Amino acid sequence: MHKQLLAAMPMLLLVAACNATVEGPGWQSLDCQSALQGHAGTISAVWAKDGNHAWALTDDGRVLYYDGETCVQEAQAPSGVELRSIWGEASAAQIWAVGADALGNGFIFRRDHTGWSPEAPNTTSSLVRVWGTAETGPIAVGYFPHAVMSRRDGVWGLAYGNTADPAALDPQPGVPFNLAGVGPISTSSRLAFVDVGGTGPNDLWVIGLEGAHYDGESWTPNATYQLRHDQVTEQRPISAHTDSESKRSWMVGADATLYHLQADYEVWDESVVLTDASLHAIHSGGPNSTVWAVGSQGVIAKQVAEQYASFDVVMLTTESSDVNPEEHIEWLNADPNVTNGNVNFHGVWVDAEGGVWVVGEQAHWLYRSPVAS
């Protein structure tokens, strides 16, 4: 059952009033507890079209939706499925969430106008990230075996990775299933891919124990995106993002260090955001392509204007020896249940309008309006 396409599931609509603790421009703490039916675990990932269309994933396989006023549980993945990452088309006509089933095999959830339903992943790889562009469509990456999966004509297939995967699918015999339809597929050993990004179909990369770059014709191993073994662990998640306008890349994870790669450079600059916190996710977007990072101890950090490798901490949920609250903290009279606790944040998304969405432990889901961002 776990490796077969499951029957389409009806969309669930468990509605709850979603109250903002801050009126006007600024951070809001979204109350989705009724929709979560008492679940107080982790909201692990978020994706948003704008301030009235946002989706988030929980650690027990739920998909939440916020329409600017109410919070609903829109779907529930099959028992044992862990959803880890979500991405959608700019119009939100199609959205994908990826993760792994109870056996550790890849799982893909797709949303269209009819609701959410599983798609055959055609891989045993445990999927950890999904991302894409209008030109590439969704791309998912995972590990054991390492794989880059792309979707063509409604079917997922191996774009780059370990061809020994027994579930790998090549729907066109003799033609490797990659983003351009031509080019070699790696046959290297079992490794881990932990993130994917780029600027378009002729400039894509994957980060992992074997980094790789795609130039529109073929994938090539690339040491710039290669990590050490001690950086790829569940306790030290890696998150990276490339801004399509500036063509600059940022990566966080493993420790409190933020890594910055300028356009056409091959060496990552390093800067420390907080010495006593770890960073879990990073993203940029909106009209100004502002970069935001989140992590442990409730850290939310924003890129300093015109200083690509420098970030200011704008929020903490616990005391830190690195930050003077009087100088940096701008959490405006927020929910005391957030600011007085030690909340670890796991996901961040900047929507097309510039709104910032942050999710994390204790079922916290925060939103900052474009006016305040």
C-alpha positions in Angstrom: 0.0 0.0 0.0 2.8 2.4 0.9 4.4 2.2 -2.6 1.2 2.5 -4.6 -0.8 5.5 -5.6 -3.5 5.8 -3.0 -7.0 6.7 -3.9 -7.9 10.3 -3.9 -9.0 11.6 -0.5 -11.7 14.2 0.0 -10.6 17.6 1.3 -11.1 18.0 5.0 -12.4 21.2 6.4 -12.0 21.6 10.1 -12.6 25.3 10.7 -11.4 27.4 13.6 -11.4 31.1 14.2 -7.9 32.5 13.6 -7.3 35.4 15.9 -4.4 37.8 15.6 -2.8 38.9 18.9 -1.5 42.2 17.3 -3.7 44.6 15.5 -2.5 46.5 12.4 0.9 46.1 10.8 3.3 43.7 12.6 3.5 40.1 13.7 0.4 38.0 14.3 0.2 34.7 16.1 -2.4 32.6 14.3 -4.6 30.5 16.5 -5.4 27.2 14.8 -5.8 25.1 17.9 -9.4 24.2 17.2 -8.5 23.0 13.7 -5.6 21.0 15.2 -8.0 19.4 17.7 -5.6 19.8 20.6 -2.5 18.8 18.7 0.4 20.9 20.1 3.3 19.4 18.2 5.5 21.0 15.5 4.4 22.8 12.4 7.3 22.0 10.3 7.0 23.9 7.0 5.0 26.7 5.4 4.3 28.0 1.9 2.2 31.0 0.9 0.8 32.7 -2.2 -0.1 35.9 -0.3 -1.6 37.1 3.0 -4.9 35.3 2.2 -3.6 32.0 0.9 -1.1 30.0 3.1 -0.5 26.3 3.8 1.5 24.6 6.5 2.5 21.1 7.5 2.4 19.4 10.9 4.6 16.7 12.2 1.7 14.2 12.3 0.8 14.6 8.6 -1.8 17.3 8.6 -2.1 20.1 6.0 -3.4 23.4 7.4 -4.8 26.3 5.4 -5.2 30.0 6.4 -7.3 32.3 4.3 -6.6 35.5 6.1 -9.4 35.0 8.6 -9.8 31.4 9.5 -7.6 28.4 9.9 -8.6 25.0 8.6 -7.3 21.5 8.5 -7.5 20.9 4.8 -6.1 17.3 4.6 -4.6 14.5 6.6 -1.9 12.2 5.1 -2.2 8.5 5.6 -1.2 7.1 9.0 2.6 7.0 9.5 3.4 9.7 6.9 5.7 12.5 7.9 5.4 15.6 5.7 8.5 17.8 5.6 8.4 20.3 2.8 5.8 22.2 0.7 5.9 24.3 -2.5 3.3 25.5 -5.0 2.9 27.3 -8.3 2.6 31.1 -8.1 -1.1 30.9 -8.8 -1.5 28.1 -6.1 -3.4 26.1 -8.7 -1.2 23.2 -7.8 0.7 22.6 -4.5 3.0 19.7 -3.5 4.0 18.4 -0.1 6.7 15.7 0.3 8.0 13.5 3.0 8.2 9.8 3.8 5.8 7.0 4.8 6.1 4.7 7.8 8.7 2.6 5.9 10.9 5.5 5.1 9.9 5.5 1.4 9.1 8.7 -0.5 5.7 10.2 -0.2 4.2 13.0 -2.4 0.9 14.8 -1.7 -0.6 17.1 -4.4 -3.3 19.7 -4.2 -5.4 20.9 -7.1 -9.0 22.3 -7.4 -10.4 18.9 -6.2 -8.4 18.7 -3.0 -5.3 16.8 -1.8 -4.4 13.3 -3.1 -1.2 11.2 -3.1 0.9 10.9 -6.2 3.2 7.9 -7.0 6.7 9.1 -6.0 8.4 6.3 -8.0 11.3 6.3 -5.5 12.2 4.7 -2.2 14.2 7.8 -1.4 13.1 9.5 1.8 12.1 13.0 0.5 13.0 16.0 2.5 12.5 19.1 0.2 10.4 20.2 -2.7 10.9 23.4 -4.7 10.6 24.6 -8.2 10.0 27.4 -10.8 7.4 28.0 -13.4 9.7 26.6 -16.0 10.9 23.5 -14.1 7.8 22.5 -12.2 8.2 20.8 -8.8 11.6 19.2 -8.0 12.0 16.9 -4.9 15.2 15.7 -3.3 15.9 13.0 -0.7 18.3 10.4 0.7 18.9 6.7 1.0 19.1 6.4 -1.9 19.9 10.0 -2.9 17.6 11.3 -5.6 16.5 14.3 -7.4 13.0 13.8 -8.7 11.2 15.8 -11.3 7.6 15.8 -12.6 6.8 15.6 -16.3 3.3 15.1 -17.8 1.9 14.2 -14.3 4.5 11.5 -13.6 7.5 11.7 -11.2 10.8 10.3 -12.3 14.5 10.2 -11.4 16.3 13.3 -12.7 19.6 12.7 -11.0 20.7 10.2 -8.4 21.2 6.5 -7.7 19.8 4.4 -10.6 19.9 1.3 -8.3 16.7 2.5 -6.7 14.3 -0.3 -7.4 11.4 2.2 -7.6 13.1 4.6 -10.0 11.0 5.2 -13.1 12.0 6.1 -16.6 8.7 6.5 -18.5 10.6 6.9 -21.8 12.9 3.9 -22.3 16.4 5.0 -23.4 15.9 8.6 -22.5 17.0 9.6 -18.9 14.2 11.3 -17.0 15.8 14.6 -16.2 14.8 18.2 -16.5 15.9 18.6 -20.1 15.0 15.1 -21.2 18.7 14.5 -22.1 22.0 13.9 -20.3 23.6 11.4 -18.0 22.3 10.2 -14.6 24.7 9.7 -11.7 25.4 6.1 -10.6 27.4 7.1 -7.5 26.9 5.4 -4.1 24.2 5.9 -1.5 24.4 9.5 -0.4 22.1 12.3 0.9 20.6 15.2 -0.9 19.0 17.7 1.6 18.0 20.7 -0.5 17.5 22.0 -4.0 17.3 25.5 -5.5 18.5 27.7 -8.3 17.5 30.5 -10.6 15.8 28.6 -13.4 15.9 25.5 -15.7 19.5 26.2 -16.8 20.9 26.9 -13.3 19.9 24.4 -10.6 21.8 22.9 -7.7 21.4 20.3 -5.0 23.1 20.3 -1.7 24.2 17.1 0.1 27.1 14.8 0.7 27.5 15.0 -3.0 26.6 18.4 -4.3 25.6 18.8 -7.9 24.8 21.5 -10.5 22.5 21.4 -13.6 23.3 23.7 -16.5 20.3 22.9 -18.7 21.9 19.9 -20.4 23.4 17.7 -17.7 24.1 17.3 -14.0 27.7 17.6 -12.8 29.1 16.9 -9.3 30.0 20.2 -7.7 32.1 20.6 -4.5 30.7 24.0 -3.9 27.4 22.4 -2.7 29.0 19.4 -0.9 28.6 19.1 2.8 30.5 17.3 5.5 29.0 14.2 7.0 28.6 15.9 10.4 26.5 18.6 8.7 23.8 16.2 7.4 21.9 14.9 10.4 18.3 15.2 11.5 19.5 17.2 14.5 21.2 19.7 12.3 19.0 20.4 9.3 20.3 22.2 6.3 18.2 24.8 4.5 19.3 26.9 1.5 17.8 29.4 -0.8 18.9 31.2 -4.0 17.3 34.5 -5.0 16.5 34.5 -8.8 17.0 38.2 -9.1 20.3 38.8 -7.4 21.5 35.2 -8.1 22.9 35.1 -4.5 22.6 32.0 -2.3 22.3 31.6 1.4 22.5 28.4 3.5 21.9 27.8 7.2 22.3 24.7 9.4 24.7 22.6 11.4 25.4 25.4 13.8 24.7 29.2 14.2 26.5 30.0 11.0 24.9 31.5 8.0 26.7 30.8 4.7 26.5 33.3 1.7 27.5 32.6 -1.9 27.7 35.5 -4.3 26.8 35.2 -7.9 29.4 33.2 -9.9 31.5 32.7 -6.8 32.7 29.2 -5.6 33.4 29.9 -2.0 30.8 30.4 0.8 31.3 33.4 3.1 30.5 32.6 6.7 28.9 34.8 9.3 27.5 34.0 12.8 24.0 35.2 13.6 23.9 33.9 17.2 26.5 31.8 18.9 24.1 30.1 21.3 21.3 29.2 18.7 21.1 27.1 15.6 19.4 28.1 12.4 16.9 25.9 10.7 15.4 27.6 7.6 16.0 30.5 5.3 14.0 32.2 2.5 13.8 35.4 0.5 11.0 36.9 -1.5 8.6 39.8 -2.0 9.2 43.0 -4.0 12.6 43.6 -2.3 13.8 40.0 -2.1 14.4 40.4 1.6 16.0 37.4 3.3 14.7 35.9 6.6 16.2 33.1 8.7 14.7 31.3 11.7 16.0 28.8 14.2 16.2 27.6 17.8 15.3 29.8 20.8 12.7 31.5 18.7 15.3 33.3 16.6 13.9 35.3 13.6 16.6 37.2 11.8 16.4 39.6 8.8 19.0 40.5 6.3 20.6 43.9 6.9 19.9 46.1 3.8 22.8 46.1 1.3 24.9 43.8 3.5 24.3 40.4 2.0 26.1 38.3 4.6 24.9 40.3 7.6 21.7 39.7 9.6 19.9 41.4 12.5 18.0 39.4 15.0 14.5 40.9 15.2 12.9 38.4 17.5 13.7 36.0 20.3 11.4 33.9 22.5 14.0 33.4 25.1 17.0 35.3 26.5 20.3 35.2 24.5 23.7 36.4 25.6 24.3 37.6 22.0 21.5 40.1 21.7 20.6 43.3 23.5 16.8 43.2 23.4 16.6 47.0 23.7 18.5 47.4 20.4 17.1 44.5 18.4 13.9 43.0 19.5 10.8 44.4 17.6 8.2 41.8 18.6 5.3 44.2 19.2 3.3 43.2 22.3 2.9 39.7 20.9 1.3 36.6 22.4 3.0 36.1 25.8 2.8 32.3 25.2 5.2 32.8 22.4 7.6 35.5 23.7 7.9 34.0 27.2 8.7 30.5 26.1 11.5 28.7 24.3 10.0 28.1 20.9 12.1 26.6 18.1 11.1 27.7 14.7 11.5 25.2 11.7 10.2 27.0 8.6 10.0 30.4 7.0 8.4 31.7 3.7 8.3 35.1 2.2 5.3 35.4 -0.1 5.1 37.5 -3.3 3.7 40.5 -1.5 6.5 40.5 1.1 4.6 38.9 3.9 6.7 36.7 6.2 5.3 33.3 7.5 7.1 31.4 10.3 6.2 28.1 11.8 7.6 25.9 14.6 7.2 23.9 17.8 4.1 24.0 20.1 2.0 24.5 16.9 3.1 28.1 16.5 2.3 29.8 13.2 3.3 33.5 12.9 2.7 36.1 10.1 4.2 39.5 9.5 2.4 41.8 7.1 4.2 43.3 4.1 3.7 46.8 5.5 5.7 45.9 8.6 8.3 43.8 6.7 
